[in-house]
Amino acid sequence: MPATHVFGMAHLVLVALWGGVVATEAVIELLPLRRRELHAPTIRQHYWIDLLVELPLILGVVASGAWLAVRVWPLSVTHLVKLGCVLVPLAANLTCIALVVRRKRRLDAGETEAELWRGTHRIFASAAVGLPFALVGAGLGLWLASMRMAALLAR
């Protein structure tokens, strides 16, 4: 099997895992809206998920995506649009990780609940910015992968 197919599959798996982690974090972040006493545990859990799971996944997605982009160079217009779309959720997610780390530090420093909630609202905003672009980028990525597979099967 050509290396492009192996890296393409690895990229797809990493992107799917990243999406699953983001969905899990969304559920965790929504729980304190119903039960306020879960806010501090949510802050701690989201912090560790970001550092131990999400950040390594993002690095893997970026590395595998960059490798794939080099392999199909020069990039088509569709590739460039996809790349532009995926850079927005990537930036939003890295911003979210920075916000999560700052919020955890504020929790550890004894900040007020109101200040911690402002940090939570900023996290929701970063997710809201990235989500539509992530969906378009994922759709374009799947379409490009299906075109590659169709060309491979046509040989």
Rosetta silent file (secondary structure, phi, psi, omega in degrees, C-alpha in Angstrom):
SEQUENCE: MPATHVFGMAHLVLVALWGGVVATEAVIELLPLRRRELHAPTIRQHYWIDLLVELPLILGVVASGAWLAVRVWPLSVTHLVKLGCVLVPLAANLTCIALVVRRKRRLDAGETEAELWRGTHRIFASAAVGLPFALVGAGLGLWLASMRMAALLAR
SCORE:     score description
SCORE:     0.000 S_00000001
   1 L     0.000  131.105 -179.620    0.000    0.000    0.000 S_00000001
   2 L   -62.144  150.143 -178.163    1.452    3.410   -0.945 S_00000001
   3 H   -59.709  -32.482  179.409    2.546    5.664    1.918 S_00000001
   4 H   -60.128  -39.254 -179.568    0.004    8.299    0.860 S_00000001
   5 H   -70.379  -38.124  178.242   -2.839    5.871    1.599 S_00000001
   6 H   -65.015  -47.591  179.265   -1.372    4.917    4.969 S_00000001
   7 H   -67.682  -34.009  176.373   -0.905    8.564    5.950 S_00000001
   8 H   -63.435  -42.787  177.799   -4.326    9.425    4.572 S_00000001
   9 H   -66.666  -43.071  178.055   -5.923    6.746    6.737 S_00000001
  10 H   -60.496  -42.315  178.703   -3.858    7.842    9.754 S_00000001
  11 H   -61.205  -45.401  179.319   -4.930   11.451    9.136 S_00000001
  12 H   -60.841  -43.635  178.657   -8.582   10.421    8.936 S_00000001
  13 H   -63.282  -45.275  179.830   -8.325    8.452   12.188 S_00000001
  14 H   -62.961  -41.550  178.310   -6.594   11.342   13.967 S_00000001
  15 H   -64.221  -41.603  179.092   -9.190   13.851   12.746 S_00000001
  16 H   -64.550  -42.172  177.207  -12.009   11.542   13.883 S_00000001
  17 H   -62.943  -43.200  178.015  -10.390   11.112   17.304 S_00000001
  18 H   -59.765  -44.927  177.808   -9.920   14.874   17.604 S_00000001
  19 H   -60.881  -39.159  177.786  -13.592   15.407   16.730 S_00000001
  20 H   -65.559  -38.859  177.812  -14.593   12.864   19.362 S_00000001
  21 H   -65.701  -43.224  179.374  -12.492   14.605   21.995 S_00000001
  22 H   -62.795  -41.739  177.713  -14.024   17.974   21.088 S_00000001
  23 H   -63.487  -41.307  177.979  -17.527   16.484   21.318 S_00000001
  24 H   -62.567  -44.239  178.271  -16.690   14.967   24.704 S_00000001
  25 H   -62.357  -36.580  178.172  -15.372   18.300   25.947 S_00000001
  26 H   -61.758  -43.840  178.535  -18.574   19.986   24.782 S_00000001
  27 H   -62.659  -45.548  179.603  -20.642   17.573   26.868 S_00000001
  28 H   -60.444  -43.067 -178.268  -18.377   18.105   29.873 S_00000001
  29 H   -69.690  -25.817 -179.610  -18.587   21.890   29.498 S_00000001
  30 H   -80.310  -24.303 -177.867  -22.390   21.831   29.230 S_00000001
  31 H   -56.540  -43.962 -179.484  -22.913   19.879   32.468 S_00000001
  32 H   -65.014  -14.624  175.659  -22.245   22.855   34.811 S_00000001
  33 H   -68.284  -26.436  177.910  -25.051   24.766   33.096 S_00000001
  34 H   -95.152  -34.750 -178.779  -27.454   22.306   34.769 S_00000001
  35 L  -132.913  100.019 -174.575  -25.498   21.676   37.966 S_00000001
  36 H   -56.246  -32.284 -177.190  -23.324   24.593   39.081 S_00000001
  37 H   -67.386  -10.620  178.533  -21.317   22.477   41.539 S_00000001
  38 H   -88.393   -0.247 -176.092  -19.785   20.652   38.553 S_00000001
  39 H   -64.367  -49.924 -179.000  -18.021   23.771   37.272 S_00000001
  40 H   -62.915  -46.221  176.301  -14.747   23.312   39.182 S_00000001
  41 H   -61.709  -34.322  177.609  -14.440   19.582   38.337 S_00000001
  42 H   -63.372  -42.732  179.531  -15.211   20.432   34.707 S_00000001
  43 H   -60.297  -44.733 -179.605  -12.409   22.982   34.644 S_00000001
  44 H   -66.101  -44.782 -178.401   -9.944   20.409   35.983 S_00000001
  45 H   -64.356  -45.153 -178.183  -11.086   17.630   33.625 S_00000001
  46 H   -63.401  -38.423  178.062  -11.053   19.822   30.531 S_00000001
  47 H   -57.196  -51.651 -177.286   -7.546   21.036   31.424 S_00000001
  48 H   -69.736  -35.343  175.871   -6.115   17.514   31.595 S_00000001
  49 H   -61.881  -43.782  179.928   -7.978   16.337   28.483 S_00000001
  50 H   -62.067  -46.702 -175.743   -6.523   19.264   26.534 S_00000001
  51 H   -72.563  -40.769 -172.579   -2.957   18.693   27.687 S_00000001
  52 H   -93.074  -23.687 -175.242   -2.817   14.898   27.575 S_00000001
  53 H  -119.330  -55.441 -171.047   -5.154   14.019   24.705 S_00000001
  54 H   -69.472  -45.548 -179.197   -6.222   16.927   22.535 S_00000001
  55 H   -60.709  -45.550  175.406   -2.911   18.727   22.053 S_00000001
  56 H   -61.867  -36.767  177.491   -1.081   15.547   20.929 S_00000001
  57 H   -63.776  -42.775  178.910   -3.973   14.756   18.563 S_00000001
  58 H   -60.534  -43.797  178.110   -3.787   18.255   17.064 S_00000001
  59 H   -60.748  -40.564  177.585   -0.053   17.844   16.507 S_00000001
  60 H   -65.972  -40.299  178.279   -0.695   14.507   14.781 S_00000001
  61 H   -63.832  -45.728 -179.603   -3.434   16.001   12.594 S_00000001
  62 H   -63.850  -45.222 -178.799   -1.212   18.913   11.559 S_00000001
  63 H   -63.754  -47.634 -178.626    1.785   16.664   10.857 S_00000001
  64 H   -68.638  -37.555  177.546   -0.171   14.104    8.830 S_00000001
  65 H   -65.484  -40.457  177.875   -2.113   16.823    6.992 S_00000001
  66 H   -64.634  -41.449  179.270    1.091   18.674    6.101 S_00000001
  67 H   -62.250  -43.365  179.090    2.657   15.445    4.850 S_00000001
  68 H   -64.956  -39.497 -179.935   -0.403   14.741    2.687 S_00000001
  69 H   -63.244  -40.691  177.853   -0.399   18.295    1.301 S_00000001
  70 H   -64.170  -37.568 -177.932    3.248   17.939    0.258 S_00000001
  71 H   -67.941  -28.670 -178.227    2.451   14.601   -1.421 S_00000001
  72 L  -105.027   13.975 -178.986   -0.310   16.075   -3.627 S_00000001
  73 L   -60.215  140.278    0.273    1.541   19.303   -4.439 S_00000001
  74 L   -76.932  147.805 -176.578    0.628   21.520   -6.263 S_00000001
  75 L   -76.555  139.823  175.195   -2.621   21.981   -4.364 S_00000001
  76 L   -76.038  171.452  176.752   -5.855   22.387   -6.266 S_00000001
  77 H   -60.579  -39.802  178.495   -8.289   25.201   -5.513 S_00000001
  78 H   -62.011  -42.663  176.510  -10.388   22.710   -3.536 S_00000001
  79 H   -60.429  -42.631 -179.189   -7.344   21.762   -1.470 S_00000001
  80 H   -65.896  -40.291  177.150   -6.610   25.437   -0.795 S_00000001
  81 H   -64.266  -43.695  177.979  -10.211   26.128    0.254 S_00000001
  82 H   -60.070  -46.395  179.379  -10.124   23.076    2.529 S_00000001
  83 H   -59.429  -44.049  176.810   -6.819   24.227    4.006 S_00000001
  84 H   -61.678  -40.845  179.240   -8.257   27.688    4.635 S_00000001
  85 H   -65.908  -41.226 -175.899  -11.328   26.191    6.262 S_00000001
  86 H   -77.770  -18.887  177.062   -9.377   23.884    8.576 S_00000001
  87 H   -69.567  -29.075  179.213   -7.010   26.628    9.712 S_00000001
  88 H   -66.580  -53.072  177.845   -9.922   28.439   11.397 S_00000001
  89 H   -66.409  -29.003  176.046  -10.927   25.573   13.733 S_00000001
  90 H   -62.781  -49.066  178.156   -7.259   24.802   14.313 S_00000001
  91 H   -63.886  -41.382  179.221   -6.654   28.382   15.472 S_00000001
  92 H   -63.249  -39.054 -178.684   -9.923   28.384   17.440 S_00000001
  93 H   -71.440  -39.461  176.017   -8.973   25.126   19.150 S_00000001
  94 H   -65.172  -37.158  174.240   -5.484   26.316   20.061 S_00000001
  95 H   -63.042  -42.556  178.761   -7.091   29.490   21.425 S_00000001
  96 H   -60.406  -43.062  178.966   -9.511   27.300   23.379 S_00000001
  97 H   -61.365  -42.790  177.551   -6.631   25.320   24.882 S_00000001
  98 H   -62.043  -40.583  177.904   -4.980   28.578   25.986 S_00000001
  99 H   -65.377  -39.281  179.247   -8.296   29.690   27.533 S_00000001
 100 H   -64.639  -43.488  178.959   -8.696   26.353   29.313 S_00000001
 101 H   -63.470  -44.725  179.625   -5.179   26.594   30.759 S_00000001
 102 H   -63.397  -41.738  179.377   -5.786   30.195   31.898 S_00000001
 103 H   -63.586  -39.931  177.992   -9.144   29.258   33.446 S_00000001
 104 H   -64.295  -41.435  177.389   -7.529   26.367   35.364 S_00000001
 105 H   -62.703  -38.561  178.041   -4.838   28.705   36.694 S_00000001
 106 H   -67.328  -37.572  175.604   -7.550   31.138   37.796 S_00000001
 107 H   -61.809  -47.520  179.687   -9.387   28.322   39.560 S_00000001
 108 H   -62.875  -29.433 -180.000   -6.172   27.328   41.351 S_00000001
 109 L   -83.848   -3.610  177.774   -5.595   30.981   42.316 S_00000001
 110 L    83.911   26.096  178.506   -9.049   31.191   43.924 S_00000001
 111 L   -59.747  161.125 -179.585  -10.721   33.465   41.367 S_00000001
 112 L   -71.375  157.743  178.423  -14.408   34.226   41.780 S_00000001
 113 H   -60.621  -37.148  179.340  -17.057   32.046   40.217 S_00000001
 114 H   -62.202  -42.492  178.817  -18.120   34.961   37.995 S_00000001
 115 H   -65.715  -39.964  178.120  -14.602   35.277   36.569 S_00000001
 116 H   -64.031  -37.569  178.450  -14.436   31.530   35.960 S_00000001
 117 H   -67.750  -33.895  175.473  -17.771   31.682   34.098 S_00000001
 118 H   -61.002  -41.147  176.623  -16.422   34.475   31.864 S_00000001
 119 H   -62.688  -38.903  178.470  -13.613   32.102   30.920 S_00000001
 120 H   -64.834  -40.866  179.310  -16.149   29.363   30.190 S_00000001
 121 H   -65.012  -34.660  176.911  -18.143   31.695   27.928 S_00000001
 122 H   -66.751  -35.958  177.362  -14.961   32.524   25.998 S_00000001
 123 H   -64.836  -43.351  176.936  -14.365   28.797   25.518 S_00000001
 124 H   -60.555  -40.976 -179.053  -17.900   28.398   24.132 S_00000001
 125 H   -64.421  -41.314  179.996  -17.283   31.333   21.769 S_00000001
 126 H   -65.154  -37.246  177.212  -14.059   29.835   20.402 S_00000001
 127 H   -66.159  -39.946 -179.390  -15.878   26.555   19.735 S_00000001
 128 H   -65.064  -33.845  178.315  -18.733   28.403   18.004 S_00000001
 129 H   -69.280  -43.744 -173.956  -16.269   30.162   15.689 S_00000001
 130 H   -77.296  -31.539 -171.189  -14.445   26.974   14.713 S_00000001
 131 H   -57.354  -50.604 -178.501  -17.333   24.528   14.307 S_00000001
 132 H   -60.182  -40.330  179.630  -18.838   25.701   10.976 S_00000001
 133 H   -68.680  -35.308  177.247  -15.412   25.846    9.336 S_00000001
 134 H   -63.692  -40.295 -179.757  -14.509   22.418   10.759 S_00000001
 135 H   -66.036  -42.994  177.986  -17.647   20.927    9.207 S_00000001
 136 H   -65.304  -45.155  179.059  -16.893   22.438    5.789 S_00000001
 137 H   -60.767  -42.449  178.597  -13.247   21.368    6.014 S_00000001
 138 H   -64.881  -42.041  178.057  -14.221   17.826    7.013 S_00000001
 139 H   -61.822  -45.222  178.171  -16.727   17.624    4.167 S_00000001
 140 H   -65.318  -39.170  178.423  -14.172   18.808    1.636 S_00000001
 141 H   -62.721  -43.844  177.913  -11.562   16.434    3.045 S_00000001
 142 H   -65.729  -37.911  178.592  -13.891   13.468    2.750 S_00000001
 143 H   -65.299  -45.157  178.334  -14.840   14.513   -0.776 S_00000001
 144 H   -61.928  -40.688  178.195  -11.174   14.817   -1.800 S_00000001
 145 H   -64.425  -39.818  179.693  -10.419   11.419   -0.242 S_00000001
 146 H   -67.018  -34.547  176.650  -13.339    9.832   -2.101 S_00000001
 147 H   -65.895  -40.596  177.199  -12.061   11.330   -5.378 S_00000001
 148 H   -63.185  -42.787 -179.561   -8.608    9.850   -4.699 S_00000001
 149 H   -66.590  -40.663  178.374  -10.142    6.453   -3.961 S_00000001
 150 H   -62.965  -40.893  178.254  -12.311    6.583   -7.091 S_00000001
 151 H   -65.331  -38.807  179.325   -9.244    7.405   -9.215 S_00000001
 152 H   -65.755  -42.219 -179.160   -7.346    4.545   -7.561 S_00000001
 153 H   -71.774  -26.242 -179.643  -10.153    2.067   -8.201 S_00000001
 154 H   -73.893  -15.581 -177.691  -10.502    3.220  -11.825 S_00000001
 155 L   -66.965    0.000    0.000   -6.914    2.125  -12.596 S_00000001
